[in-house]
Amino acid sequence: MGEFFSNVARYPTYLISIILGVFASALGPLVKRSANPVTAVSLLAALVSGLITLGFIVRAMVFPTALA
């Protein structure tokens, strides 16, 4: 039974490594493209827009009557 719990305790480490790997794979090409100032500004604008959208979605999920 102790072996089971030690195996389950490793899952957060696996989850963190998978998430970091996905972010590294996604951000790698974007960093290379940001050498051009126009592209860098558009990437920054897309990032800010995505974060604002995510904030609105989370706010609507947590406080569903606040927007009514």
Secondary structure, 3 states (H helix, E strand, C coil): CHHHHHHHCCHHHHHHHHHHHHHHHHHHHHHHHCCCHHHHHHHHHHHHHHHHHHHHHHHHHHCCCCCC
